[in-house]
Amino acid sequence: MAKKKIKVIISKVGLDGHDRGAKVVASLLREAGMEVVYLGMYQTPQSIVKAAVEEDADVIGVSYLSGEHLVFTPLIVEEMKKHGLDDVLLVAGGSFPPEDIPAMKDMGIDEVFRGGSLTGDIVKYIEMQAGGQED
Amino acid sequence: MGRSHKVSPDDLAAGLLKGDRRAAARMITLVEDQDERANEMMKLVFPHTGRSMIIGITGAGGSGKSTLIDHLIGRFRGMDKKVGVVAVDPSSPFSGGALLGDRVRFQSHSLDEGVYIRSMGARGYLGGLARATTDVVRIMEAMGNEVIIIETLGAGQDEIDVIHVAQTCLLVLTPGMGDDIQAMKAGIMEIADIIVLNKFDLDGATQCLRSLETVIHTGMSEDKGWTPRVVPTIACAAKSSDVQGVDELVQNIMDHQAYLHRSKKIEEVRFKRIEQELGLVFKDEVEKVVFAGLKGTGKKRQYIESIRAGKNDPYSVVEEVLATFLKEEILE
């Protein structure tokens, strides 16, 4: 039996056009042996969750760089709940004030990696949380 | 459907047949991971398949396959058909990871519940598809998709497995990819029912179209019944009104499908598809049985050592192992 691969959705949301960070993270997860579905820019909570459902993703990674993190996070969490994705990890990356992190976690984000995070930490976190699950 | 507990093949199949997207998604993962439940599950899926229109799209990376598919999805949705898309991208030979980027081009349908898209890493399988692609197409059929589009990874000259699964095969080329000698070579050029000459707005496009048409007509045997057609397209344009050739492409796909049904060739295509699937399942299962039998006996190592020492060769070893295992399996 083949080893279970971790499948990750990487996406931008809304009108934020800064996609360099999302691309860097997508590449580094690929190099760590994960299957990364890159959605690109201008996604909505609905399109991200639809992709996560169809791809049977283990993780959704959202990149925020334009101050929209407090607006979109609850919408994504709500859409995930609507589709029963309670077992899917939601991770945010990018640039947002550290004082917003508790609020983001309260809204339902599992972990955040702000600019300056070590790439190894991102990989390790995802492998710990989503790797080696039976089903 | 939590990940903490195992879902039975029966529950998954029941969900799938009702069109449940999460059941379909989970089933696809199980066949991709060669889970122990996959075979039982596929047995339940199989009777509900075999009626969909299956279109294959192959061509080099960057030729415009995904963008063309985005347009095709739109046209088939306009005919009120449910559409499934399987998009294969390469896996890293080093890490096993993959960057699956086809969804970036399918944005026009990112909210349409009548479209089910699945990206797959090839996971080292050669031939332009992933090992599980045939099963994934079956799952999408059973889910109720009337049209299924298979996108191969960026293929060059010989990644032609899509021909065994798809009924109508499209090869996407672009101007500037070589002269008529390239087009005369065996392999990928031969599998196309329709050749799409995309990026027709590039320099040299008209000349390229002419040389492709010449090659097709000089290489044709009379009794083939269907002459491949070349359709020029511009799939990606700044203004949507500048997109060209998509209607003609859809018309040609429908013409080819009509030809398959009229000439009863469709039965031949379906036969070949099953032949291919049977071969794959056979190979996998035999391998599984044999390796399971060898596991823990230390015999595999002994065989390798004996070959390395020049006392044996791979052919004799496989003969010996197969003779023993198949006899035992059949007698049981």
Interface residues (C-beta under 8 A of the other chain):
Chain A: M1 A2 K3 K4 K5 K7 A26 S27 L29 R30 E31 A32 G33 M34 E35 V36 V37 Y38 L39 G40 Y42 Q43 T44 Q46 S47 K50 A51 V53 E54 E55 D56 D58 H83 G84 D86 D87 Q133 E134 D135
Chain B: M1 G2 R3 S4 H5 K6 V7 R21 R22 A24 A25 R26 I28 T29 E32 D33 Q34 D35 E36 S91 S92 S95 G96 G97 A98 L99 L100 G101 R103 V104 Q107 S110 L111 E113 Y116 I117 R118 S119 G121 R123
